Amino acid sequence: MRKVLNFINGEYCEGTQGQWLDSINPGTEEKIADVVNSTEEDARLAIDAAANALSAWKSKSPERRAKYLRDMAAILKDRLDELALIESQDNGKPLSVAKTVDIPRAAVNLQFFADAICQFGQEAYHMPNAVNYTRRDPLGVVSCISPWNLPLYLFTWKIAPALAAGNCVVGKPSEVTPITASLMGEIANEAGLPKGVLNIIHGEGHRLGDELVKNPHIKGISFTGSTATGKILSQLAAPEFKKVSLEMGGKNATIIFEDCDYDKALNGALRAGFSNQGQICLCGSRILVHESLYERLKSDLIEKVSALRVGDPMDEKTQQGAVVSKAHFEKIMSCIETAKSEGGIILTGGERYGDKGYFIKPTLIEGLPMSCQTNQKEIFGPVATIQPFKSEEEAIELANSTDYGLAFNVWSENSSRTHRVAKALDSGIVWVNTWMLRDLRTPFGGVKDSGVGREGGLDALRFFTEAKNICIQY
Ligand code: ADP
């Protein structure tokens, strides 16, 4: 049985208390690994290793740090097939998706921030008799806490800018899908990354939050996960005045206007609703359609959703794999029951697929008001609701009427309307006539309960550095 060990100071080690968790393949329900369930003491060891490595790491030139990241990206690409297979087994997503999306993007994250740090300029402001310039120095030791939906993709999305900017990292991947991230230790060693610069600890997050936030060496916390955990982390961080970046839940709307390109909108709603089994914080789980198109779009969408091929993640033709775990499967199924009890009509799906593995038939529901739980709480599964609207104003009001504000997608060929609606939406990201089109230089994150701060491009490098203004009079 594979053992997922902590990676501290360049070496793999068991937890100090010898406690373990099981990692389960959600497609087969079989155990695939024993995972260290770390204690605060393990977290302290990792933080101490990072603190010891800091001075040498931050004094390296950006070009030198970038070279390590590029080498790590190259090794990661060489191991693409192996990593994709593990990602699919650990997470339940189709192997084809892990191969074409997750793992390639993990390599791109490392390359992107290697390039970005070499181009990271700093401001200067001139006064009549003085000049101000800004230094942006690394924060120090940072915690990078990542979730299970895009395991290596989001782990590297955090560690890459942190390392590039000169910080030492304690990474904490999700205990539900820890394997690919754990292999970053091997990759770092092969690339010759100095010991202690990247440390990776595993285990249940709630046991580690205190140490990963409050330890005096920790100067910043970058987190992606649920809004509930984000709230805990900000409560821990606030009295310590620690810098936090929180990327949390979403309850995004797909808004389809009567003047859309119909086929594009239909396919967009399908992709936005069900990609990665609906387990992306950017998924459009509330589909709002102008009343003039509603019946047509609904029936075409039912056809498309029910035609999605659910099943064995190893099969190349599979479009929908398993959801990540038994607990998550049960949560999604109970959300479907809640939708029914709220008066929702299941248009397609609504039940388990097969009798082995945590597969759920993609589910489309209508007949629910925006105020109900189903339309307010994040389900994070292959479940979307569909609802008509009468006017642009109503569409905006419905879209904005949740506690979340991450990523909306708008479908219309009227360019004035798209600008007007994009401006009026309370969210960090708006996609117009597309979904999930990513330029890594753009600010990425949400408003309201979806997030604090922005990742991506310069925002990430600014987050992982502290600005110091130096004013020189002459
Ligand atoms: P989800 O509910 O989607 O699994 P979580 O927010 O629980 O999302 O998990 C996201 C990441 O946060 C995981 O790496 C998890 O271990 C970690 N985590 C969960 N609870 C805490 C906590 N109290 N402190 C620190 N990290 C946590």
Residues whose N, C-alpha, C, O or C-beta is under 5 A from the ligand:
A	BS01	ADP	I145 S146 P147 K172 P173 S174 E175 G203 E204 G205 H206 L208 G209 T224 G225 S226 T229 I232
